[in-house]
Amino acid sequence: MKKILLIFTFFCFNIHLNAQTADSVSMLPGTTLDVYYNLETGHKDTVRNNNWHIAFAVRKAQPPLKTMQAATILVNDGRSVDLFKSNAMITDWNSFDTTGWKTWPQSFNSDSSWDIGAFNQARNQSNPFDYGWGQYNMTSKDVVGNNIWLVAITTSPNPLAPKTLKKLAIHKIAYDTMWIFTFSNIDGTDSTTLTIKKSDFNNKMFAYVNLVSKTVIDREPALSTWDIVFTRYKSLVTLFGQTLMYPVMGVLHHPNAVTAEYSMPNARTFVPDTTLKFNSKIAEIGWDWKLITTTPGAWPVKDSLSYFIKTGANKYYRIFFTDYYADQTKQFIKFNKTFFSQLTGNNELAKSIETLKVYPNPASAFVNIETVFTKPVAAVNVQLIDMTGRTVGSETFINRNGDFNVAVSTAQLKPGIYFVSIEADGVKASKKLVIN
């Protein structure tokens, strides 16, 4: 064991480091474009972000740990699309009354996870079959909608412009293969029912819908081609002493990435180590690396702030921003990035993870996964892997310290041999698991 640890330490302190490179993106005035960016290649996919109103998840459910990703519905709140949940049921479609609609509960997308859209915010988190807009039916295997939703949209960049109101009924996700929904004017005219087949959007997160043109739009690049996206979204912002949901231009990361913020005078030269607190919040980079200004032109950028993004095994990037400019004719962001192949100082954590326990083993209905961390870790990723190497379950737990013990359902797994893999701050351990 001593030889193994010595070899591990050697690799930890011999970090492969590429030269720092500078890059930039342009988003046009008013942030009317999204830019999907690949940190390794520098490739940019630029798409419009003002041509859709709601978006439906097209990833498949991966029970037992990942089911929300299959039932997420977003609203384009960064472009002044507002969502309100009514008390009316879908059976009340023909008599739907919008009196007092501005006082109804309003929902926004989460800026922590791609899996929680505005339509999912009202879910009962203690009920695994509740997705906010509908309930999973164990007999039909469908997620069935319940309430009528009111969508207020505008084609104007001014958030105070008059709104066009649409009523919307999400009928169901049929067996995790197809979305079926209906929308119309409030009086029921111009009614349209659309279906979205998930299989038509392989390697994407969402299919996007324009409620005015009644079209489904395929606008995302493939998930395998990008790491971060420069986009417009709503976030809590404090302006003039008031905190409110406000549209911002910021950076969100890929659903499989984790990010750490580093705020110190040496931020632009800091070499990543295990003191970094990585987490899965998609807006960890976000928008506040710049200071809000009310005049067009250059905005101040924080020079003692950098971010570290882990995009895969032994793939870490340091990114910091150097310029941000926005006026009525153009908008651009300049930044620097550096690649690292490993974190420093993982030997202590390696000793900690060696205590990994998996029980009962063999298992049938559930399995406990347990270890003890001798130091705080930013994120713990737990995976169940079958004999072919396919991941059959995955979940990330953030900011853990001390005893780590989670129970995972295995009732849906076929009998056979599996592996439980645990990773924390770049260090991995695994145990064989037998399912009866």
C-alpha positions in Angstrom: 0.0 0.0 0.0 2.9 2.4 0.7 4.2 1.9 -2.8 0.8 2.8 -4.3 0.6 6.0 -2.2 4.1 7.0 -3.2 3.2 6.6 -6.9 0.0 8.5 -6.4 1.7 11.4 -4.7 4.3 11.6 -7.5 1.6 12.0 -10.1 -0.3 14.5 -8.0 2.7 16.9 -7.8 3.7 16.5 -11.4 0.9 18.4 -12.9 0.6 18.7 -16.7 0.1 22.3 -17.4 -0.7 24.0 -20.7 0.1 27.6 -21.5 -2.5 30.2 -20.7 -4.6 31.2 -23.7 -6.9 34.2 -24.3 -10.2 34.0 -26.0 -13.5 36.0 -26.4 -17.1 35.6 -27.4 -19.6 38.1 -29.0 -23.3 38.0 -28.1 -24.7 41.0 -29.9 -26.6 43.9 -28.2 -29.2 42.8 -25.6 -27.7 39.3 -25.4 -29.8 37.9 -28.2 -27.4 35.0 -28.7 -26.2 32.0 -26.6 -22.7 30.9 -27.1 -21.9 27.3 -26.3 -18.1 26.9 -25.7 -15.7 24.0 -25.7 -12.9 24.7 -23.2 -10.5 22.1 -24.8 -10.8 23.2 -28.5 -12.2 26.7 -28.2 -15.0 25.8 -30.5 -18.1 28.1 -30.3 -21.7 27.3 -31.3 -23.7 30.4 -31.5 -27.5 30.3 -31.5 -30.4 32.7 -31.1 -32.0 32.7 -27.6 -35.0 35.0 -28.3 -37.0 32.6 -30.6 -38.4 30.3 -27.9 -40.8 30.5 -24.9 -40.7 27.1 -23.2 -38.4 24.0 -23.4 -39.0 20.4 -22.7 -36.4 17.9 -21.4 -35.4 15.2 -23.9 -32.9 13.3 -21.8 -34.2 9.9 -20.6 -34.7 9.0 -17.0 -31.9 7.1 -15.3 -33.3 5.5 -12.1 -32.7 5.2 -9.3 -30.8 8.5 -9.0 -31.6 10.6 -12.1 -35.3 11.0 -13.0 -35.8 14.8 -12.8 -33.7 15.3 -15.9 -36.4 13.5 -17.9 -39.3 15.7 -16.8 -37.9 19.2 -16.7 -39.7 22.1 -18.3 -38.0 25.5 -18.6 -39.4 29.0 -19.4 -37.3 31.6 -21.2 -37.4 33.9 -18.2 -34.2 35.6 -19.4 -36.1 37.0 -22.3 -39.1 38.2 -20.3 -41.3 35.1 -20.6 -43.3 34.9 -17.3 -45.0 31.7 -16.0 -47.9 31.5 -13.5 -49.5 28.4 -12.0 -53.3 28.5 -11.7 -55.5 26.5 -9.4 -57.6 25.3 -12.4 -57.3 21.7 -13.5 -56.9 20.7 -17.1 -60.5 19.5 -17.0 -61.5 23.2 -16.5 -59.8 24.1 -19.9 -63.0 25.6 -21.5 -64.0 27.6 -18.4 -60.5 28.9 -17.5 -60.7 32.2 -15.7 -57.6 34.5 -15.6 -59.1 37.1 -13.1 -56.3 38.3 -10.9 -53.6 36.3 -12.8 -50.8 38.7 -11.8 -51.2 37.6 -8.2 -50.9 33.9 -9.0 -47.7 32.1 -7.9 -44.9 32.9 -10.4 -42.1 30.5 -11.1 -38.5 30.8 -12.4 -35.9 28.4 -13.6 -33.4 27.2 -11.0 -29.9 28.6 -11.5 -28.5 25.6 -9.5 -29.6 22.7 -11.8 -30.7 22.1 -15.3 -33.1 19.6 -13.9 -35.4 22.1 -12.1 -37.2 24.3 -14.5 -39.9 26.9 -13.6 -42.6 24.2 -14.1 -40.9 22.0 -11.6 -40.5 24.5 -8.7 -43.8 23.6 -7.1 -43.1 19.9 -6.7 -43.4 18.1 -3.4 -39.8 17.2 -2.8 -40.8 14.4 -0.4 -42.7 12.6 -3.1 -40.4 11.1 -5.8 -43.4 10.8 -8.2 -44.2 14.5 -8.2 -42.5 16.6 -10.9 -44.3 19.9 -10.1 -46.4 20.0 -13.3 -47.6 16.3 -13.0 -47.4 13.0 -11.3 -45.8 9.7 -12.3 -48.4 6.9 -12.8 -46.9 3.5 -11.8 -49.5 1.7 -13.9 -49.2 3.5 -17.2 -45.6 4.6 -16.7 -46.6 8.1 -17.8 -46.1 11.4 -16.1 -49.5 12.9 -16.2 -50.2 16.7 -16.0 -52.7 18.4 -13.7 -53.0 22.2 -13.6 -53.5 24.8 -16.3 -50.5 27.2 -16.7 -50.5 30.8 -17.9 -47.6 31.9 -20.0 -47.1 35.7 -20.5 -44.9 36.5 -23.5 -43.6 39.5 -25.3 -41.6 40.1 -28.5 -40.2 43.3 -27.0 -36.8 43.4 -25.2 -38.5 45.7 -22.7 -39.6 43.6 -19.7 -42.4 46.2 -19.0 -43.9 45.8 -22.5 -47.5 44.5 -22.8 -47.8 40.7 -22.6 -49.6 38.2 -24.8 -51.2 35.5 -22.6 -51.4 31.9 -23.5 -52.9 29.0 -21.5 -51.0 25.8 -21.5 -51.9 22.2 -20.5 -49.1 19.6 -20.2 -50.9 16.4 -20.8 -48.2 13.9 -20.2 -44.8 12.3 -20.9 -45.8 9.0 -22.5 -43.6 6.3 -21.1 -40.5 8.6 -21.1 -40.6 8.8 -24.9 -43.0 11.6 -25.9 -44.3 14.9 -24.6 -47.9 15.9 -25.4 -49.2 19.4 -24.6 -51.8 21.9 -25.8 -51.8 25.7 -25.8 -54.1 28.4 -27.0 -55.3 32.0 -26.5 -57.0 32.5 -23.2 -60.5 32.3 -24.9 -59.6 29.0 -26.4 -59.0 30.2 -30.0 -56.0 29.2 -32.0 -55.6 26.0 -30.1 -52.7 23.8 -30.9 -51.6 20.3 -29.7 -48.0 19.4 -30.2 -45.9 16.2 -29.6 -42.2 16.0 -29.0 -40.4 12.7 -29.5 -37.4 12.5 -27.3 -35.7 10.3 -29.8 -35.6 13.2 -32.3 -33.2 15.0 -30.0 -30.4 12.6 -29.1 -27.5 14.0 -27.2 -29.4 17.2 -26.3 -30.9 18.5 -23.1 -34.1 20.2 -24.3 -36.4 20.7 -27.3 -37.6 24.3 -27.5 -41.1 25.6 -28.4 -42.2 28.9 -29.9 -45.8 29.5 -28.8 -46.5 32.2 -31.4 -45.2 30.3 -34.5 -46.3 27.0 -32.9 -43.0 25.3 -33.8 -40.6 23.0 -32.1 -37.0 24.1 -32.5 -33.8 22.1 -32.3 -31.3 24.8 -31.3 -28.8 23.2 -28.9 -25.4 21.8 -30.0 -24.8 18.2 -28.9 -24.0 17.7 -25.2 -20.7 16.2 -26.1 -19.5 19.4 -27.8 -19.6 22.1 -25.1 -18.6 22.7 -21.5 -20.0 26.2 -20.7 -22.6 28.4 -22.2 -22.7 32.2 -22.2 -26.4 33.1 -21.9 -29.1 35.3 -20.5 -31.1 34.1 -17.5 -32.9 35.4 -14.4 -31.1 35.5 -11.1 -31.6 37.2 -7.7 -29.9 40.6 -8.0 -29.7 43.5 -5.5 -30.2 46.8 -7.3 -30.6 50.1 -5.4 -31.2 48.3 -2.2 -33.9 46.0 -3.6 -33.4 42.2 -4.3 -35.4 40.8 -7.2 -35.3 38.3 -10.0 -33.5 40.2 -12.8 -32.3 39.2 -16.3 -28.5 38.9 -16.4 -25.8 37.8 -18.8 -23.7 35.1 -17.3 -22.1 31.7 -17.7 -23.7 28.3 -16.9 -21.8 25.0 -17.0 -22.5 21.6 -18.5 -24.7 19.2 -16.5 -21.7 16.8 -16.0 -19.2 19.5 -14.9 -18.4 20.9 -11.5 -17.0 24.3 -10.7 -15.2 26.1 -7.9 -14.8 29.8 -7.3 -11.4 31.1 -6.1 -11.4 34.7 -4.8 -7.9 35.8 -3.7 -5.3 38.3 -4.9 -3.4 35.5 -6.7 -6.6 34.2 -8.4 -5.1 34.6 -11.9 -2.0 32.4 -11.1 -3.3 30.0 -8.5 -2.6 26.3 -9.3 -5.7 24.2 -8.4 -5.4 21.9 -5.3 -7.7 20.0 -3.1 -8.7 23.1 -1.0 -11.0 24.1 -3.9 -14.7 23.6 -3.1 -16.2 22.2 -6.3 -19.9 22.0 -6.6 -22.5 21.2 -9.3 -24.4 24.5 -9.2 -24.6 25.4 -12.9 -24.4 29.2 -12.2 -21.3 28.9 -10.0 -19.5 31.1 -12.5 -22.7 33.1 -13.1 -22.8 36.8 -13.8 -21.2 38.6 -10.8 -17.6 38.4 -12.0 -18.4 41.8 -13.4 -19.8 44.9 -11.6 -23.2 46.3 -12.7 -23.0 49.6 -14.4 -25.9 51.7 -15.8 -23.9 53.3 -18.6 -23.1 51.7 -22.0 -19.5 50.6 -22.6 -16.9 48.8 -20.5 -18.0 47.2 -17.3 -15.5 46.7 -14.4 -14.3 43.1 -14.1 -13.1 41.6 -10.8 -9.3 41.0 -11.1 -9.0 38.8 -7.9 -11.5 36.2 -9.0 -11.1 33.0 -11.0 -13.0 29.8 -11.6 -11.9 26.2 -11.9 -14.0 23.8 -14.0 -13.7 20.1 -14.0 -15.0 18.7 -17.2 -13.9 15.1 -16.9 -11.3 12.7 -15.4 -8.0 14.6 -15.1 -9.5 17.7 -16.9 -9.4 21.0 -15.0 -9.6 24.5 -16.5 -8.9 27.8 -14.8 -10.8 30.6 -16.3 -10.9 34.3 -15.4 -12.4 37.3 -17.2 -10.4 40.3 -18.4 -13.0 42.5 -20.2 -16.7 42.9 -20.6 -18.2 45.5 -23.0 -21.9 46.2 -23.8 -23.6 49.0 -25.7 -26.3 49.4 -28.3 -24.1 48.1 -31.1 -22.0 45.3 -29.7 -21.3 43.1 -26.7 -18.3 41.0 -26.0 -16.5 39.1 -23.2 -12.7 38.4 -23.0 -11.3 35.7 -20.8 -8.2 33.6 -20.2 -8.1 29.9 -19.7 -5.5 27.3 -18.6 -5.6 23.6 -18.6 -4.5 21.4 -15.7 -4.4 17.6 -15.7 -4.6 17.1 -11.9 -5.1 18.7 -8.5 -2.3 18.9 -6.0 -2.2 17.3 -2.5 -4.7 14.4 -2.9 -2.7 11.8 -0.9 -4.5 12.5 2.4 -7.8 12.1 0.7 -6.7 8.9 -1.0 -6.1 7.3 2.4 -9.6 8.5 3.5 -11.5 6.9 0.6 -9.7 3.5 1.1 -12.3 3.0 4.0 -15.1 2.7 1.5 -17.8 0.2 2.6 -20.7 -1.3 0.6 -23.3 -3.3 2.4 -25.4 -5.4 2.5 -23.5 -7.3 -0.2 -25.1 -9.3 -1.8 -28.0 -6.8 -1.9 -31.5 -6.8 -3.3 -33.7 -3.8 -2.4 -31.0 -1.3 -1.4 -27.4 -0.8 -0.6 -25.6 1.4 1.8 -22.4 3.2 0.6 -20.2 4.5 3.4 -16.9 6.1 4.0 -15.2 8.7 6.3 -13.6 11.9 5.0 -10.7 13.1 7.1 -11.0 16.5 5.5 -13.8 18.4 3.8 -14.5 17.5 0.2 -16.3 19.7 -2.3 -18.3 17.0 -4.1 -18.8 13.3 -3.9 -19.9 11.5 -7.0 -21.4 8.0 -6.6 -21.9 5.7 -9.6 -23.4 2.2 -10.1 -21.6 0.5 -13.0 -22.5 -2.8 -14.6 -20.1 -5.4 -16.0 -20.1 -3.8 -19.5 -18.9 -0.5 -18.0 -22.3 1.1 -18.4 -23.3 3.6 -15.7 -26.8 2.5 -14.4 -27.0 5.2 -11.7 -25.2 8.4 -10.7 -25.6 11.1 -8.1 -23.4 14.0 -6.8 -23.4 15.1 -3.2 -21.8 18.5 -2.5 -19.8 19.9 0.4 -19.3 16.8 2.5 -17.2 16.3 5.6 -16.8 13.5 8.2 -19.1 10.4 7.9 -20.5 9.9 4.5 -23.4 7.4 4.3 -26.1 7.1 1.6 -28.6 4.5 0.8 -29.3 3.7 -2.8 -32.3 1.7 -4.2 -31.2 -1.3 -6.2 -34.6 -2.9 -6.6 -34.7 -2.1 -10.3 -31.3 -3.7 -11.1 -31.2 -7.1 -12.7 -29.3 -9.8 -10.7 -25.6 -9.8 -11.4 -22.3 -8.2 -10.6 -21.9 -4.4 -10.4 -19.3 -2.0 -9.1 -19.9 0.9 -6.8 -17.6 3.8 -7.7 -17.0 6.8 -5.5 -15.0 9.9 -6.5 -14.2 13.0 -4.4 -12.0 15.9 -5.6 -10.4 13.8 -8.3 -9.7 10.7 -6.1 -11.6 7.4 -6.8 -12.3 4.1 -5.1 -14.6 1.2 -6.0 -16.1 -1.9 -4.6 -17.7 -5.0 -6.2 -21.5 -5.4 -5.5 -23.5 -8.5 -6.1 -27.3 -8.1 -6.7 -29.4 -11.2 -6.0 
